Amino acid sequence: MSPSWLKIDWPAPPGVRVLSSFRGGGASASPYDSLNLGGHVGDDPRAVAENRRQLQLAAGLPAEPVWLEQAHGVNVADLDSAGPYGPADAAVTRRFRRVCAILTADCLPLVFASDSGDTIAAAHAGWRGLKDGVIGATVQAMGVEPQRLVVWLGPAIGPRHFEVGAEVREAFLKVDSGDIDAFEHNARGRFMADLAMLARRQLERLRISRIHGGGECTYTRAERYFSHRRDGITGRQGTFIWREP
């Protein structure tokens, strides 16, 4: 079995390529089976390196992806600079063949592109990153008018499976009371949160209207995706964006 990935339906600008990997077709043993791309989760580093090599070869990635040290924050790495980049949860580039990479196992990955295809970015958005403004920081770092951006939301935990406490809901409502629609009270006195809806609302507040994706649930698709909420110790899938001439 070789690496495989999601067929993405979005109006990609000229030269922009996006890849969202599935969990199968790699070298890692359980509980990281099998295409774990995360080097920080306890997996054998040799297996992770082999998984990354296999995916790059199978998908025809033009270069080794730039693997970020994700920290549930709002820092954005400018991949056009020399680096090192330090902890960051988003990356932006204008260069050809620079591959932005985001690793997730329930959090929401987003990719951004200008409508001309000359500027791209990717971001990692769990509830902390969303609350603290990682989407806005990414858009600001791109330096592109929001109306010119096209965004795709990748696989993430769905609203029927993402339970949070009242403090998380209140943190969002302090910023925008309209976010109340993204939280549903449950029988345990807690709330089910919709990450994709929260992201869409933030994008719309930034005057971004061309938003796609957001329908793939990592929790319910065990054959396709790693899920931290479902499995605890597990691997990470990747979402990638790059430019080709």
C-alpha positions in Angstrom: 0.0 0.0 0.0 1.4 3.4 -1.0 0.5 6.8 0.5 -2.8 8.3 -0.6 -4.5 11.6 0.0 -7.8 13.5 -0.2 -9.3 14.6 -3.5 -9.7 18.3 -2.9 -12.5 20.2 -4.6 -11.7 23.9 -4.6 -11.0 26.6 -7.3 -7.2 26.5 -6.9 -5.5 29.6 -8.4 -2.9 29.1 -11.2 0.1 27.1 -10.1 -1.2 26.4 -6.6 -1.2 22.8 -5.4 -2.6 21.4 -2.2 -2.3 18.0 -0.6 -4.0 16.5 2.4 -2.7 13.1 3.4 -4.5 10.0 4.7 -3.0 7.8 7.5 -2.3 4.7 5.4 0.6 3.5 3.3 3.5 4.2 5.7 6.1 2.5 7.8 5.0 3.3 11.4 3.7 0.6 13.8 0.6 0.9 16.0 -0.6 3.2 17.5 1.0 5.4 14.8 0.0 3.2 11.9 1.0 3.9 9.4 1.8 7.2 7.5 2.5 9.2 10.6 4.3 12.4 9.6 4.7 13.8 13.2 8.1 13.6 14.7 7.0 14.8 18.1 4.5 12.1 19.1 6.7 9.3 20.3 7.0 7.4 17.0 10.3 5.8 15.8 12.2 8.7 14.1 13.3 6.3 11.4 9.7 5.4 10.6 8.7 9.1 10.5 11.6 9.9 8.1 10.6 7.1 5.9 7.0 8.2 5.9 7.9 11.7 4.9 10.2 10.3 2.1 7.5 8.0 0.8 4.9 10.8 0.7 7.2 13.2 -1.0 8.0 10.7 -3.7 4.4 9.4 -4.2 2.9 12.9 -4.3 5.6 14.5 -6.3 6.3 17.2 -3.8 8.8 19.6 -5.3 10.9 19.8 -2.2 11.1 18.7 1.4 8.2 20.4 3.3 9.1 23.0 5.9 8.1 21.2 9.1 7.1 23.7 11.8 7.4 23.5 15.5 3.6 23.9 16.2 2.7 25.3 19.5 -1.1 26.2 19.4 -0.1 29.9 19.0 -0.3 32.6 16.4 3.2 33.0 15.1 3.6 33.0 11.3 6.8 31.7 9.7 8.0 33.6 6.6 9.4 30.8 4.5 11.0 33.3 2.2 13.5 34.2 5.0 16.5 32.0 5.8 15.2 30.7 9.1 15.4 29.0 11.6 11.7 29.9 12.2 11.1 28.9 15.8 7.7 27.9 17.1 5.0 28.8 14.6 1.5 27.7 13.7 1.3 29.2 10.2 3.6 29.7 7.3 3.6 32.0 4.3 5.6 32.1 1.1 5.8 33.7 -2.3 8.4 31.4 -3.8 8.0 28.5 -6.1 8.5 25.0 -4.7 8.5 26.1 -1.1 6.1 23.6 0.6 4.1 24.9 3.6 3.2 22.0 5.9 0.7 21.7 8.8 0.3 18.6 10.9 -3.0 17.8 12.6 -4.9 15.0 14.4 -8.2 16.9 15.0 -7.2 20.5 14.8 -8.2 22.4 11.7 -5.7 23.0 8.9 -6.3 25.9 6.6 -4.6 26.8 3.3 -4.8 30.3 1.8 -3.9 31.6 -1.7 -4.2 34.9 -3.5 -6.4 34.7 -6.5 -3.4 35.3 -8.7 -1.6 32.4 -7.1 1.5 34.5 -6.2 1.2 34.2 -2.4 0.2 31.2 -0.3 0.0 30.2 3.3 -1.1 27.4 5.7 -2.3 27.6 9.3 -2.9 25.2 12.2 -6.1 26.1 14.1 -7.2 24.3 17.2 -9.6 26.2 19.5 -6.7 28.0 21.2 -5.3 29.2 17.9 -8.7 30.3 16.7 -9.4 32.1 19.9 -6.1 33.9 19.9 -6.2 35.0 16.2 -4.0 32.7 14.1 -6.3 33.2 11.1 -6.0 37.0 11.3 -2.2 36.8 11.8 -1.9 34.6 8.8 -3.9 36.9 6.6 -1.9 39.9 7.8 1.4 38.1 7.1 0.3 37.4 3.5 -0.1 41.1 2.8 -2.9 40.5 0.3 -6.3 42.2 0.3 -8.7 39.8 2.0 -11.1 40.0 -0.9 -8.5 38.5 -3.1 -8.0 35.4 -1.0 -9.3 31.9 -1.5 -9.3 29.5 1.5 -9.7 25.8 1.9 -10.5 24.2 5.3 -9.0 20.7 5.7 -10.0 17.6 7.8 -10.7 18.3 11.5 -12.8 16.9 14.3 -16.5 17.4 13.6 -19.0 19.3 15.8 -20.7 16.0 17.0 -17.4 14.9 18.7 -15.6 18.0 19.9 -16.6 18.6 23.5 -15.4 21.7 25.3 -16.1 23.4 28.6 -18.1 26.6 29.2 -14.8 28.6 29.6 -13.9 27.9 25.9 -17.3 29.0 24.7 -17.1 32.2 26.8 -13.7 33.0 25.5 -15.1 33.1 22.0 -18.3 34.9 22.9 -16.2 37.7 24.5 -14.8 38.4 21.0 -18.0 37.9 19.0 -21.3 37.0 20.6 -22.4 35.7 17.2 -20.1 32.7 17.7 -22.8 31.3 20.0 -24.2 29.4 17.0 -21.0 27.3 16.9 -21.6 25.8 20.3 -24.4 23.3 21.2 -25.2 22.5 24.9 -25.0 18.8 25.6 -26.4 16.5 28.3 -23.2 16.6 30.4 -23.5 20.3 30.9 -20.7 21.1 28.5 -20.7 22.1 24.8 -20.1 20.6 21.4 -18.0 23.0 19.3 -17.8 23.5 15.5 -14.3 24.4 14.6 -15.1 24.8 10.9 -17.9 27.2 11.7 -15.7 29.3 14.0 -13.1 29.5 11.3 -15.6 30.5 8.6 -17.0 33.2 10.9 -13.5 34.6 11.5 -12.7 34.5 7.8 -16.0 36.3 7.0 -15.3 39.0 9.6 -12.0 39.6 7.7 -14.1 40.1 4.5 -13.0 36.8 3.0 -15.9 35.2 1.2 -14.3 32.4 -1.0 -14.2 29.6 1.6 -14.2 25.9 0.7 -13.9 22.6 2.4 -14.5 21.9 6.1 -16.6 18.8 5.7 -14.1 16.0 6.6 -14.3 14.7 10.2 -11.1 13.1 11.6 -12.9 11.5 14.5 -15.4 9.5 12.5 -13.1 8.4 9.7 -10.6 6.1 11.6 -9.6 4.4 8.3 -8.5 7.8 6.9 -7.3 10.0 9.7 -5.5 10.1 13.0 -7.6 11.6 15.8 -6.2 12.6 19.2 -9.6 12.9 20.8 -10.6 9.4 19.6 -7.3 7.5 20.2 -5.1 9.5 22.6 -1.6 8.4 21.5 -1.6 8.6 17.7 0.1 10.0 14.6 -0.4 13.1 12.6 -1.6 13.7 9.0 -0.4 16.6 6.9 -1.8 19.4 4.8 0.5 21.0 2.3 0.4 23.9 -0.1 3.0 25.0 -2.6 3.5 26.9 -5.9 4.6 25.6 -9.2 5.8 27.7 -12.2 
